[in-house]
């Protein structure tokens, strides 16, 4: 059973989806491209494009990526893929960084001494 999208997303997520959808729509209109042509370029149906432009969060992520790519806006979210952009994560990784290798300590090889019986 699917969860209602309104329950599954925070207001911040809703607002961001609406802003991204609006950015896709504005980019399409600035290029004077019809929804049909833009949808074809983005490899999706016109209905899916309409849903993206309205900020529908239930549309698959790959469709969102295709729409952003067709609108030349993909760079807006590729920064999120850069681990150094996550300042909290960078700080946490530095705290947890290994100081030295762990494991068995190497011992110097002890020479084998053969004693003759007396």
N, C-alpha and C positions, 0 to 999 in steps of 0.2 A: 504494500500500500504506500503510495507516495505521500510525502508530507507537503502540506500547503507551503508554497514559496514564501508567503508573508511571515510565517512562523519561523522558517529556517534561516532567514536573513535579518541582520541587524539594520537599523535605520541608516547607518553609515554605508553598508553594502548596497542598500536600495538606492541611496543618493548617488553613489559612484556608478552604478549600472545605468542610472538615468543620465548622468553626465557623459559617460562614454557613448551611450546610444545617441545622445544629442550631438556629440562631436562627430560621429559617423555620418549622421544626417546632414550636418552643416558642411562637412567635407564633400559629400556627394553633391549637394546643391551648389557649392562653390565651383565645382567642376562641371556643372550643368549636365549631369548624367541622370538619366531616368532610373527609377528603381529597378526596372527590368534589366537594363544594361549593367547596372552596378551589381545586382544579384548574380548575373551571369559571370561577371569578372571575379566575384568572390566565391563562385562555385556553390551557390545556395539558391533556394527558391525565393521568390519575391515576398512571400508571406513570412519566411524566416527573417529576411532583411527588415521588414516592417516591425517584427517583434523586437529585433535588436535595437532599432531606432527608438523604440518605445521603452527600452531599458529592461526588457523581460529577462530575468535571471534564470529562467528555466531553459533557455536556449543553450545548447551545448557549447562548451568552452572553445572547441575547435572552430565553430561557426563565428564566434566573437573574434577569434584571432584572424580568421579569413576576412572578415569585414574590416577590421582595423588595418590589415595589410592592404586591402584594396583601396582604403582611404588614405594610405601612406601615413598611418598613425601608429603603426606597430611599435615604433620606438618609445611610445609613451609607457608601455608596460615591460619592455625588454630590460629596462633598468632594474626592475624587481628581480630579475634572474641573476643579477650580479651579487654574489655573496657579500662583497664589501659595502654594498648600499645599505645593508642591514646593520646599523651601528650597534644595536643591542646584541645581535648575534655575534658580531666581531668581538665585542668586549667579553662575552661569555666564552667564546672559543679561546681567547687569550688566557682567561682565568683557568680554564680546564686543560690548557696545553701541557703536554708532558714535559717535564724538566729533564728527564733522562730516561733511558731505556730501562725497563724492568725485566726481571727474569733471573735465571740462575747466574750467580757470579762465577766468573771463570777463575779457576784455580790454576796456579802454576803447576805444570806437570812435575810430579815427584819422580825423581829417578828411581828406577827399580834396582834395588841392591840385592844381589844374590850372595847369600852367605854359605860358605862351605860348612858341612857338618864337622864337629870336633871329635 
